[in-house]
Amino acid sequence: MKIVSLKDLPETTTSHNATGKKRVMIGKDQINFLLQFAQVAFKPGEVASEHTHNDMYEVFLVESGSGIIRINDKKYPLEKGTCVTVEPGELHEVTNTGAEDLVLTYFEIDDKAGNG
């Protein structure tokens, strides 16, 4: 068993935005196929630059704030309660377009999980 509280976890930066702050609740190698379970906050105007992952799924849940996620050059709105799954190989970028922090809870799953 493992119990953590966001308030007790250290902040680190995301690999796609040096100013976005995240807290990792479950890290790589703690659960089979789960690469990371974390929460990240982007200040107004911040962008997690365009990138792709060929070996994993990324699932985002918007906790608060608003923004846009661009997937393969198509824009989708992000608002509280929105859940987005980005599949392996999809080019994506997250932008905070709102006046408050965009807070996303997300997890990453190794693509090999479904290939048994």
N, C-alpha and C positions, 0 to 999 in steps of 0.2 A: 504494500500500500504506500501511496505517496500523496501527501496533501500539501498544497502550496497556496499562498495568497499573493495576488498581484502586488500588494503594497510592500511585501517583503522581498520581492525580486529586484535584482539590479537592472538598470536600464542599459541597453546597448543600442547600437545603430543598425539599421538595415543595410544589406549589401547593395541596395539599389538607390539609396538616398542617405547620405551621411548625416542628415539632420533629423530624419524620422527616428523616433525613439520606440524601441520594442522591449517587451519583457517576455522571456521564454519560459513557459510553464512546463512543457515537456520537450526535451531535446532529442537529438538524433541518438539512436541506439538504445533508447529507453523502452520503446515498444516496437515490435516488429512492423516494418513498413512505414511507420509514422516517422517522418523526418523532423517535424517541428510542430508545436502547438504554441502559439504566441499571441500577444496583443501589441499593436503598433498604433502610434498617434502621429498624424501629420498636421502641422500647423497650416493655417490658411495660406493658400498659394503653393504649398510644397507639392513636389512631384516625385513619385517613385518611377524613375525613368524606364522607358521601353526596354523590355527584355523578354526572354523565353526560357523555359525549362524543358528540355527534351526527355527528361527522365522522371518527372513527377507531376502530380495534380496539385493545384493550390486552391483552397476553398476559403473564401472571405465572408464574414458576417459583419455587417455594419452595425456597430453599437451606438454611435452618435455622430453627428455632423453630416456633411453632404459632400458629394464629389462626383467624379466621372471615372469610370474604368473604360479604357479603350482596349478592345480585343480584336486583333487582326484588322485594324483600321476602322472599326465600328465602335461608336461611343454608346455607353449604357450608363444611366443615372445610378448613383449610389445614395441611398438614404437609409435612415434607421430601419433595421429589420430586413434589409435586402441581403440575400445570400447569393454569391456568385462562385461558380466552379470554373476554373481555368484548366483546360486539359493540356497534356504534354504537347509541346510544339506550338502552342498558341502565343503569339506576340501580344504582350499586354503592358499597360502603363496605368498607374493610379494617380489622379490629381485631386487635391482638395480645392474645390471651387467655392466653399462656404466661408462663413465669417467666424466659425469656431473650429476646434480641432476635429479632424476626421479620425475616428477611432475604429479600428478593424481588429476583430479577433479572427485568427486564421490558423489553418493547419495545412501541412504539406504531406502528401502520401507518395511513397515510392511507386512508380509505374509498374514495377515487377509484382506488386501485391495482387493484381488481378490476373497475372499470367502464371500462377501457381507453380 
